[in-house]
Amino acid sequence: MIIKNLSAFTLTLLTMLCGVVPVSMAARDADGQSPQDELSVTRTHLQQAKQKIDELERQLAAGNLENAKRRIGELVIQLHAKDSEITALRSDAYENSKKLREDLASQAEDLTQAKRRVAEVEQQLTTGKGQELTQAKRRAADAEQQTAKKEQELAQAKRRVAEFEQQTAGKEQELAQTKRRAADAEQQIAGKEQELTQTKRRIAEAEQQMAGKEQELAQAKRRVTEAEQQTARKEQDLAQARRRPAETEQLTASGKEQDLAQAKRRLTEVELQMAGKEQELAQTKRRATEVEQQTARKEQELAQLKDDLKQVTQKLADLNPQLMARDTELARTKQLLADLERNASKPAEPAPAQEDSGADKSTIPLQSLDQNLSVTNLLPSTPAVADDTESLSSSDLGKMSESLASLLQPELKKGSATLRQRGNKLTLAFATTELFPTGDAAVTLGGTSLLERIGAVLHGFRYQNIEVAGHTDNAPLRIDPRKGFRDNIELSRTRAEHAIQILINGGLEADRVKAMGYADSKPIAANDTEKGRSKNRRIEIVITQWSESGGTVGDTKAQVGKKLQGFSTQTVTHR
């Protein structure tokens, strides 16, 4: 009976083990294992089960019934646990199988769409490949031309740097020579002033001597007059004596003649003394005249030396802004040269074409190829570099503002000139009375000197456009046929043109400046008071910063943006 029960239990156990096989295979399918592996594993489990059964039968045969029952109970518990596990595996296998089928269907659909898109792209490439290749070659040729042009610009920039350095060295030598001449002139002026002082002292002494001589001469003249008067009286006495009787004449003639002879001798002596005094006076006058002539020459020489010193001082003042401008231009040119060298060191390499690689295909964006072939790689087109360009432009205007403020310090202090900077514009304004007479367009001497110095400063800064604008108040112009101005517009424009001509004489390039006459169309104060009208009567020099390429910094950004937007965003497929 026990053996029968064991045999029945064994059959049940084998049946359950056989049921495990398909469940394990389904679970393995869900995990992605092959049927051969599952079959091998199942056979291994079956062999182990048979070995356990044989072991149980041996134990039963040996009489270990209790152990066999206990072992059978444990196996039954394990079989129930396995049964639960198998049920869970079946459920999981079903869900995984369902999900795998859905994923396979989706991937199959995606694969179909991808194949269709590949066919469309291949067809498009077949029709447009020749045109794109031609465009790419043309862009490559353009890039080579741009590269050659940039190399020429780089060489020119290097030459300009060398020229600026030579000019700067020459200006420094000229400045040193001018300073030496100024020191020599000051020494000469000091010596001339000492000579002039000595000459004036000698003139004073000569004048004193001449005054003494004149007094002596006056005294001599008085003595001569007295002698002449005495002589006249003696002659009268002699005549009277001659008219007397002969006896009386004989008695007194000898005495009168002696008195007359003495009077004549004294007169001769006085005349001789007077002649000597006159000669001394003449000599003194000649010396005084010579001293006066020498004094006049010394004063002329002193005036000439002072004029030379003034010119030298003015030249020094003119050279200082030029040297500052030269230094600024040299530093700026060196910076541009460094930028050009960095940009020129980046080669414009076109993207290499890929050959046939069987079923493998790769796509290269045409935009990347365009950017590699574009000359914009040689230019500072990134936002960071554009910001640096704006900073450099602002720095140029700042340096120009400092130079002009230093030059126009007296005018700015007394309020006849104003200087203000807003963004990329620098405005220098003058009251018209600082440069022109009332109602006239002829520049005064002071205005000419001032505008020439401003032109020298502006010459040192090359990347700005300049507008000279004339402004008036709203008072009607008094028509004067000799001046030729019919209204305030003509007056304001003519003033601007005359100011421009003097700026050009000072060194400003003519192609950078233009004249405008606004009359009273742009007032900065009310015209109902004299103070407001005085503010509106002005000349403005408006300086606008522009980039190295000839436009403003914003224009450069816009051009680069348009250039990048113009590139094609298609992709090229190489097979």
C-alpha atoms as one frame of an Amber mdcrd trajectory, in Angstrom:
protein
   0.000   0.000   0.000   2.757   2.379   0.908   4.541   1.529  -2.292   1.381
   2.218  -4.258   0.954   5.553  -2.525   4.565   6.389  -3.217   4.163   5.411
  -6.847   1.079   7.628  -7.132   2.895  10.484  -5.468   5.848   9.951  -7.784
   3.562  10.137 -10.805   1.998  13.328  -9.430   5.416  14.782  -8.862   6.489
  13.929 -12.413   3.294  15.463 -13.794   3.904  18.711 -11.920   7.512  18.749
 -13.036   6.406  18.213 -16.610   4.008  21.163 -16.213   6.868  23.313 -15.136
   8.619  22.849 -18.452   6.269  24.835 -20.732   5.905  27.558 -18.117   9.672
  27.898 -17.787  10.016  27.957 -21.551   7.403  30.729 -21.814   9.165  32.667
 -19.136  12.496  32.175 -20.879  10.950  33.317 -24.182   9.895  36.483 -22.427
  13.460  36.881 -21.218  14.834  36.383 -24.711  16.487  32.803 -24.258  16.518
  30.270 -27.125  14.308  27.051 -27.034  17.436  24.840 -27.104  18.695  26.385
 -23.874  15.268  25.941 -22.258  15.119  22.306 -23.343  18.531  21.641 -21.880
  17.547  23.252 -18.581  14.273  21.261 -18.480  16.090  18.028 -19.100  18.476
  18.852 -16.307  15.530  19.478 -13.918  13.887  16.235 -15.040  17.066  14.277
 -14.481  17.414  15.788 -11.024  13.784  14.882 -10.224  14.366  11.296 -11.347
  17.469  11.142  -9.196  15.462  12.348  -6.219  12.754   9.735  -6.912  15.365
   6.995  -7.132  16.818   8.266  -3.889  13.378   8.135  -2.238  12.751   4.652
  -3.522  16.116   3.611  -2.161  15.267   5.173   1.184  11.905   3.387   1.189
  13.562   0.174   0.297  15.961   0.661   3.123  13.065   1.163   5.542  13.530
   4.836   6.140   9.842   5.453   5.776   9.630   8.272   8.254  12.448  10.171
   6.624  10.899   9.559   3.234   7.526  10.904   4.401   9.136  13.960   5.898
  11.128  14.479   2.761   8.014  13.970   0.651   6.182  16.579   2.769   8.983
  19.048   2.216   8.913  18.325  -1.500   5.158  18.818  -1.627   5.555  22.206
   0.101   8.320  23.137  -2.348   6.136  21.994  -5.259   3.282  24.204  -4.072
   5.673  27.152  -3.842   6.991  26.382  -7.297   3.422  26.131  -8.528   2.689
  29.652  -7.231   5.902  30.944  -8.725   5.062  29.332 -12.069   1.635  30.973
 -12.029   3.252  34.395 -11.443   5.786  33.720 -14.174   3.014  32.821 -16.586
   1.294  36.130 -15.875   4.536  38.090 -16.291   5.427  36.191 -19.448   2.045
  37.029 -20.947   2.387  40.725 -20.183   5.975  40.846 -21.457   5.017  39.007
 -24.615   2.167  41.449 -25.247   4.463  44.431 -24.733   7.152  42.941 -26.988
   4.609  42.426 -29.739   3.467  46.083 -29.454   7.071  47.313 -29.490   7.893
  45.194 -32.508   4.880  46.570 -34.362   5.879  50.174 -33.548   9.488  49.580
 -34.591   8.349  47.983 -37.805   6.245  51.072 -38.598   9.150  53.410 -37.734
  11.454  51.347 -39.929   9.014  51.648 -42.825   8.798  55.439 -42.418  12.578
  55.735 -42.138  13.055  53.744 -45.328  10.543  56.002 -47.068  12.342  59.171
 -45.867  15.708  57.738 -46.931  14.284  57.092 -50.405  12.949  60.665 -50.597
  16.266  62.151 -49.442  18.190  60.024 -51.926  15.901  61.258 -54.682  16.384
  64.907 -53.627  20.137  64.454 -53.476  20.154  62.860 -56.915  18.491  65.986
 -58.396  20.231  68.721 -56.272  23.679  67.267 -55.636  25.267  68.911 -58.694
  23.948  72.372 -57.814  25.063  72.091 -54.188  28.516  70.927 -55.242  28.804
  73.922 -57.619  27.727  76.301 -54.850  30.193  74.740 -52.441  33.022  75.166
 -54.960  31.998  78.771 -55.587  31.965  79.483 -51.839  35.364  77.845 -51.539
  36.729  80.115 -54.291  35.172  83.148 -52.566  36.751  82.074 -49.282  40.169
  81.809 -50.944  39.765  85.303 -52.441  38.678  86.701 -49.075  41.660  85.016
 -47.435  44.033  86.571 -49.968  42.365  89.947 -49.386  42.770  89.603 -45.623
  46.435  88.707 -46.076  46.880  91.900 -48.115  45.091  93.885 -45.406  47.356
  92.280 -42.822  50.446  93.302 -44.811  49.067  96.838 -45.176  48.355  97.005
 -41.455  51.929  95.939 -40.730  53.196  98.657 -43.068  50.971 101.218 -41.344
  52.333 100.147 -37.978  55.890 100.615 -39.252  54.968 104.022 -40.705  53.293
 105.086 -37.464  56.337 104.027 -35.488  58.595 106.020 -37.828  56.280 109.038
 -37.645  56.114 108.764 -33.876  59.914 108.602 -33.662  60.155 111.623 -35.954
  57.604 113.545 -33.899  59.473 112.695 -30.703  62.732 113.923 -32.229  60.999
 117.069 -33.460  59.494 117.579 -30.004  62.932 117.171 -28.387  64.453 119.653
 -30.853  61.587 122.065 -30.248  62.107 121.819 -26.505  65.818 122.479 -26.964
  65.055 125.475 -29.177  62.611 126.727 -26.560  65.282 126.423 -23.848  67.795
 128.215 -26.095  65.253 130.920 -26.841  64.539 131.404 -23.154  68.272 131.741
 -22.473  68.618 134.214 -25.334  65.630 136.175 -24.060  67.177 136.306 -20.596
  70.473 137.567 -22.101  68.657 140.088 -24.278  66.688 141.354 -21.327  69.931
 141.887 -19.396  71.425 143.713 -22.386  68.270 145.776 -22.698  68.463 146.710
 -19.018  72.097 147.778 -19.410  71.267 149.744 -22.550  68.419 151.527 -20.813
  70.787 152.348 -17.948  73.314 153.754 -20.432  70.538 155.761 -22.128  69.531
 157.238 -18.762  73.152 158.171 -18.079  73.498 159.721 -21.551  70.273 161.648
 -21.064  71.586 162.960 -17.755  74.855 163.944 -19.412  72.988 165.558 -22.278
  70.820 167.499 -19.819  74.011 168.768 -18.112  75.509 169.717 -21.450  72.360
 171.546 -22.436  72.483 173.512 -19.186  76.133 174.359 -19.808  75.249 175.364
 -23.386  72.444 177.600 -22.124  74.839 179.247 -19.711  77.396 179.737 -22.506
  74.693 181.265 -24.702  73.743 183.608 -21.904  77.409 184.641 -21.501  77.677
 185.172 -25.257  74.543 187.290 -25.170  75.962 189.320 -22.309  79.279 189.722
 -24.149  77.453 190.803 -27.268  75.453 193.292 -25.269  78.648 194.641 -23.668
  80.281 194.842 -27.103  77.292 196.735 -28.448  77.456 199.162 -25.564  81.192
 199.625 -26.079  80.642 200.298 -29.777  77.951 202.832 -28.904  80.299 204.520
 -26.433  83.001 204.521 -29.081  80.706 206.141 -31.612  79.695 208.763 -29.129
  83.328 209.393 -28.286  84.086 209.804 -31.982  81.403 212.426 -32.288  82.956
 214.446 -29.470  85.632 216.935 -30.074  88.959 215.752 -31.203  90.577 216.469
 -27.916  88.219 214.367 -26.051  88.610 211.702 -28.713  92.312 211.675 -28.313
  92.041 211.396 -24.547  89.622 208.558 -24.435  90.195 206.687 -27.708  92.996
 204.569 -26.384  90.997 203.464 -23.331  87.889 202.619 -25.357  89.855 200.650
 -27.872  91.452 198.623 -25.118  88.041 197.896 -23.559  86.674 196.932 -26.987
  89.617 194.628 -27.630  89.085 192.882 -24.280  85.348 192.529 -24.946  86.091
 190.995 -28.364  88.590 188.588 -26.826  86.035 187.506 -24.212  83.443 187.152
 -26.965  85.822 185.005 -29.014  86.595 182.846 -26.005  82.885 182.440 -25.235
  82.181 181.558 -28.897  84.969 178.992 -28.824  83.594 177.509 -25.606  80.092
 177.501 -27.082  81.368 175.745 -30.235  83.033 173.120 -28.066  79.864 172.690
 -26.066  77.862 172.399 -29.249  80.232 169.728 -30.534  79.972 167.873 -27.236
  76.196 168.222 -27.378  76.156 166.934 -30.961  78.329 163.964 -29.938  76.088
 163.324 -26.977  73.027 163.459 -29.245  74.697 161.061 -31.691  75.505 158.667
 -28.867  71.957 159.009 -27.584  70.623 158.333 -31.079  72.854 155.273 -31.423
  71.801 154.063 -28.013  68.151 154.591 -28.966  68.700 152.685 -32.209  70.421
 149.889 -30.317  67.581 149.904 -27.832  65.037 149.719 -30.661  66.967 146.827
 -32.219  67.174 145.067 -28.869  63.461 145.562 -28.351  62.763 144.205 -31.834
  65.021 141.226 -31.142  63.313 140.703 -27.801  59.887 140.913 -29.436  61.034
 138.460 -32.137  62.399 136.114 -29.496  59.171 136.338 -27.543  57.242 135.649
 -30.734  59.515 132.689 -31.470  59.035 131.444 -27.934  55.272 131.805 -28.309
  55.368 129.879 -31.580  57.535 127.187 -30.049  55.207 126.946 -27.065  52.212
 126.786 -29.416  53.937 124.135 -31.472  54.626 122.156 -28.325  50.951 122.427
 -27.390  49.994 121.338 -30.914  52.458 118.448 -30.938  51.325 117.011 -27.615
  47.773 116.126 -28.833  49.258 114.828 -32.090  51.667 112.614 -30.188  48.841
 111.402 -27.983  46.739 110.732 -31.056  49.679 108.945 -32.719  50.181 106.778
 -29.641  46.466 105.959 -29.562  46.415 105.173 -33.285  49.552 103.055 -32.973
  48.109 101.034 -30.076  44.841 100.622 -31.931  46.567  99.553 -35.133  48.666
  97.035 -33.203  45.463  95.633 -31.683  43.884  95.366 -35.139  47.051  93.723
 -36.428  46.950  91.162 -33.614  43.275  90.456 -34.349  44.003  90.028 -38.067
  46.899  87.679 -37.321  44.739  85.568 -35.005  41.917  85.414 -37.524  44.274
  84.745 -40.435  45.821  81.840 -38.509  42.452  80.000 -38.598  42.338  78.070
 -41.940  39.063  77.924 -43.817  38.896  74.108 -44.264  35.922  72.755 -46.252
  34.235  69.647 -44.890  35.677  66.518 -46.596  33.330  64.493 -48.745  32.702
  60.870 -47.701  32.975  58.059 -50.243  30.788  54.967 -50.712  30.645  52.863
 -47.562  28.155  50.121 -48.486  24.908  50.304 -46.582  26.330  52.880 -44.084
  25.194  56.458 -44.644  26.212  59.712 -42.846  24.698  63.184 -43.043  26.731
  66.402 -42.867  24.888  69.720 -42.289  25.389  72.055 -45.213  25.349  74.969
 -42.759  28.545  73.649 -41.188  30.168  73.424 -44.625  29.074  76.982 -45.435
  30.480  78.309 -42.195  33.810  76.564 -42.770  34.021  77.964 -46.288  32.805
  81.437 -45.272  35.205  84.311 -44.784  33.325  85.202 -41.619  35.633  82.751
 -39.850  38.366  85.306 -40.531  36.350  88.143 -38.991  35.357  88.785 -35.354
  31.686  87.770 -35.714  31.047  86.206 -32.328  29.064  88.206 -29.762  32.067
  88.368 -27.467  34.275  89.887 -30.173  31.479  92.237 -31.212  31.251  93.429
 -27.636  35.030  93.895 -27.668  34.634  95.981 -30.839  32.036  98.160 -29.128
  34.324  98.502 -26.111  37.203  99.510 -28.394  34.981 102.047 -30.180  33.845
 103.495 -26.864  37.480 103.609 -25.762  38.399 105.623 -28.902  35.710 108.208
 -28.186  36.803 108.357 -24.553  40.412 109.040 -25.522  39.293 111.629 -28.071
  37.120 113.282 -25.425  40.092 113.436 -23.035  42.332 114.971 -25.721  39.735
 117.601 -26.655  38.990 118.387 -22.992  42.701 118.933 -22.370  42.983 121.142
 -25.460  39.845 123.199 -24.725  40.246 123.540 -20.971  40.063 127.394 -20.978
  36.986 127.460 -23.229  35.249 124.727 -21.221  36.031 126.525 -17.972  34.524
 129.831 -19.073  31.497 128.119 -20.666  32.037 129.142 -24.305  32.419 125.448
 -25.261  30.716 122.218 -24.154  31.742 118.588 -24.650  29.416 115.629 -24.132
  29.373 111.923 -25.126  26.254 109.832 -25.613  26.668 106.271 -26.856  28.757
 106.268 -30.012  28.461 110.066 -30.500  30.685 112.828 -29.155  29.391 116.414
 -29.545  31.621 119.495 -29.240  29.677 122.776 -29.258  31.004 126.375 -29.422
  29.250 129.675 -28.993  29.427 131.447 -32.361  31.112 134.446 -30.714  34.075
 132.175 -29.964  34.688 131.632 -33.706  32.827 134.306 -35.731  31.979 137.990
 -35.586  28.299 138.853 -35.143  26.335 138.323 -38.366  29.422 137.181 -40.315
  30.885 133.851 -41.473  34.577 134.851 -41.564  36.433 132.969 -38.825  38.369
 135.139 -36.376  42.107 134.702 -35.776  41.461 133.092 -32.411  38.829 130.812
 -33.931  41.220 129.805 -36.720  43.929 128.804 -34.249  41.406 126.873 -32.159
  39.879 124.967 -35.114  43.308 124.082 -36.530  44.307 122.514 -33.206  41.020
 120.596 -33.096  41.678 119.350 -36.653  45.106 118.076 -35.543  43.496 116.119
 -32.682  40.772 114.651 -34.928  43.423 113.593 -37.446  44.772 111.127 -34.875
  41.463 109.215 -34.693  40.572 107.630 -38.036  37.358 105.644 -37.472  34.759
 108.381 -37.022  32.402 110.358 -39.236  32.246 114.076 -38.454  29.457 116.590
 -39.033  29.966 120.328 -38.536  26.561 121.948 -38.008  25.724 125.649 -37.833
  22.813 126.838 -35.641  21.239 130.289 -35.171  18.433 131.837 -33.128  15.055
 132.773 -34.626  15.862 136.475 -35.073  15.622 137.452 -38.773  18.950 138.154
 -40.430  19.721 141.704 -41.434  20.375 141.438 -45.151  23.731 142.893 -46.162
  24.502 142.673 -49.922  28.246 142.723 -49.178  28.025 139.489 -47.157  25.662
 137.583 -49.444  23.520 135.814 -46.819  19.825 135.847 -47.620  18.698 134.079
 -44.439  19.874 132.238 -41.338  20.098 128.909 -43.192  22.722 130.257 -45.590
  24.573 131.916 -42.730  24.664 128.759 -40.610  25.760 126.572 -43.537  28.462
 129.001 -44.675  29.842 129.151 -41.157  29.975 125.344 -41.036  31.779 125.222
 -44.409  34.369 127.784 -43.309  34.938 125.901 -40.051  35.425 122.646 -42.000
  38.033 124.231 -44.251  40.104 125.268 -41.222  39.702 121.801 -39.643  41.034
 120.299 -42.900  43.957 122.747 -42.814  44.687 121.453 -39.325  44.947 117.847
 -40.548  41.384 116.458 -40.675  40.646 114.282 -43.736  38.159 115.929 -46.089
  36.300 112.680 -46.884  35.292 112.215 -43.235  33.517 115.537 -42.661  30.388
 117.240 -43.999  28.756 120.650 -43.415  25.125 121.212 -42.372  23.172 124.445
 -41.800  20.176 124.030 -39.481  19.499 127.745 -38.719  16.917 127.826 -35.865
  15.369 124.378 -36.552  17.151 122.646 -33.641  17.098 124.981 -30.629  18.476
 123.847 -27.278  16.829 126.703 -25.346  13.819 128.986 -25.652  14.223 131.910
 -28.082  12.070 134.298 -26.041  15.024 135.471 -23.906  18.440 136.825 -24.817
  20.116 134.081 -22.764  18.210 131.376 -24.640  18.970 132.929 -28.028  22.651
 133.145 -27.071  22.684 129.406 -26.309  21.033 128.613 -29.644  23.696 130.531
 -31.619  26.332 127.790 -31.792  28.582 125.612 -33.956  28.498 121.860 -33.227
  31.110 119.277 -34.227  29.316 115.891 -34.011  31.683 112.883 -34.062  30.130
 109.432 -34.712  32.160 106.251 -34.125  32.213 103.619 -36.880  33.842 100.208
 -37.159  36.944  99.227 -39.119  34.809  97.962 -42.022  33.323 101.396 -42.625
  29.987 101.170 -40.803  28.848 101.477 -37.229  29.308  98.604 -34.813  25.602
  97.767 -34.985  25.789  97.648 -38.802  28.658  95.184 -38.599  26.620  92.927
 -36.313  23.636  93.115 -38.647  25.776  92.235 -41.682  27.280  89.226 -39.926
  23.817  88.085 -38.779  22.433  88.368 -42.335  25.441  86.477 -43.657  24.849
  83.597 -41.240  21.081  83.587 -41.865  21.699  83.353 -45.595  23.434  79.994
 -45.305  21.383  76.917 -46.239  20.290  74.608 -43.414  19.830  71.540 -45.679
  21.813  68.383 -45.036  24.006  66.550 -47.537  23.966  62.747 -47.531  27.073
  61.034 -48.878  26.801  57.385 -49.944
